[in-house]
Amino acid sequence: MKKLLSATAFLMALCFSPFALSLDEKVYVNVNGMVCDFCARALEKVFGRQESVESIKVDLDDRLVVIHLRKGEQLDDATITQLITDSGYAVREIKRGE
C-alpha cells in the first residue's frame, strides 16, 4: 500500500511540474517551393484550419515551417505532408522537438 501511495504521489508531482506544463510540441518541416509571402500565408491558412494546430511560423529564407501544436494534440507526418503537398509544395524533411 505504501508503494502504491508513493507511486501515485510521484506521478501527480510529475503531471503538475513545470516540465509537464511546457510539453507543447513543435514540428519542424523543411519545404521546397515556398518563394513569397503568399506562399507563407497559404500554408498559415491551411494549417490554421487544423484543430490540433495552435499556430505556425513560416521562414521563407530557411524554407522552414514550424508548427506549434496545442497541448496534448498530435498531427501525424502523413497529414502534414498531405496538407503541404496539396498546397503545391514539396516536403523535404519533418523533425519533432521542443
Backbone torsions as a table, in degrees:
resi	resn	phi	psi	omega
1	MET	NA	-40.5	-179.8
2	LYS	-63.7	-38.9	178.2
3	LYS	-65.6	-37.9	179.4
4	LEU	-65.2	-42.4	178.2
5	LEU	-65.9	-39.5	178.8
6	SER	-64.8	-43.5	179.3
7	ALA	-64.2	-41.5	178.7
8	THR	-63.6	-44.0	179.2
9	ALA	-63.1	-40.7	178.7
10	PHE	-63.1	-46.2	180.0
11	LEU	-64.4	-38.3	178.4
12	MET	-66.4	-41.3	178.8
13	ALA	-63.5	-39.9	179.1
14	LEU	-66.1	-40.5	-179.5
15	CYS	-66.0	-33.8	-176.0
16	PHE	-101.9	9.4	179.0
17	SER	-76.0	158.1	176.6
18	PRO	-58.4	-30.9	178.4
19	PHE	-62.5	-45.2	-178.8
20	ALA	-66.7	-32.0	-177.7
21	LEU	-76.1	-13.8	-177.7
22	SER	-110.1	29.1	-176.5
23	LEU	-89.9	23.9	176.5
24	ASP	-62.1	130.1	-174.8
25	GLU	-90.5	145.8	173.8
26	LYS	-117.0	142.1	176.5
27	VAL	-119.7	127.4	-179.0
28	TYR	-105.7	121.4	-176.5
29	VAL	-122.7	119.2	173.5
30	ASN	-85.6	126.9	-172.4
31	VAL	-127.9	133.3	173.4
32	ASN	-95.1	145.2	173.6
33	GLY	104.1	-9.6	178.0
34	MET	-82.6	121.2	-176.4
35	VAL	-128.4	-14.5	-174.3
36	CYS	-144.5	174.0	-179.2
37	ASP	-63.3	-30.6	177.7
38	PHE	-65.0	-34.7	176.0
39	CYS	-61.5	-46.8	-180.0
40	ALA	-61.6	-46.2	-178.9
41	ARG	-63.7	-37.0	179.1
42	ALA	-62.5	-45.1	179.4
43	LEU	-68.1	-37.7	176.6
44	GLU	-60.3	-39.5	179.7
45	LYS	-67.7	-44.6	-179.4
46	VAL	-62.2	-47.8	-177.8
47	PHE	-76.0	-24.6	176.9
48	GLY	-64.5	-21.7	178.4
49	ARG	-80.1	-13.3	-179.1
50	GLN	-82.6	126.3	-178.1
51	GLU	-63.2	-28.8	-177.1
52	SER	-79.3	-10.1	-175.4
53	VAL	-96.2	123.8	175.4
54	GLU	-78.4	-50.1	179.1
55	SER	-165.3	167.8	172.7
56	ILE	-137.5	156.8	176.3
57	LYS	-129.6	129.7	-179.8
58	VAL	-110.5	124.8	176.6
59	ASP	-110.7	102.3	-176.8
60	LEU	-66.3	-36.4	-178.2
61	ASP	-63.1	-42.4	-179.3
62	ASP	-93.1	-1.9	-176.7
63	ARG	54.0	46.9	-174.6
64	LEU	-124.3	134.5	173.4
65	VAL	-115.3	123.5	176.9
66	VAL	-108.0	118.5	-178.4
67	ILE	-103.2	122.4	177.0
68	HIS	-98.3	115.1	-178.9
69	LEU	-87.8	150.2	175.5
70	ARG	-66.4	153.3	-178.6
71	LYS	-57.7	126.7	177.9
72	GLY	81.1	1.4	-178.8
73	GLU	-100.3	157.7	179.0
74	GLN	-132.2	155.4	173.5
75	LEU	-144.3	112.9	-172.8
76	ASP	-75.3	159.5	-176.7
77	ASP	-59.8	-36.5	-179.4
78	ALA	-64.2	-40.6	178.9
79	THR	-67.1	-44.2	178.2
80	ILE	-59.3	-47.8	179.9
81	THR	-60.8	-43.5	-179.0
82	GLN	-63.4	-44.4	-180.0
83	LEU	-62.2	-41.4	-179.0
84	ILE	-73.0	-42.0	178.9
85	THR	-63.8	-42.8	178.2
86	ASP	-63.8	-23.6	178.2
87	SER	-83.8	-5.5	176.0
88	GLY	99.7	15.1	-178.8
89	TYR	-120.3	166.3	-178.4
90	ALA	-114.7	131.9	177.8
91	VAL	-85.1	127.2	176.2
92	ARG	-93.1	-41.9	-173.6
93	GLU	-160.4	146.0	175.0
94	ILE	-126.2	128.1	176.4
95	LYS	-127.0	150.8	178.1
96	ARG	-120.8	149.0	178.2
97	GLY	170.6	179.9	179.9
98	GLU	-81.8	NA	NA
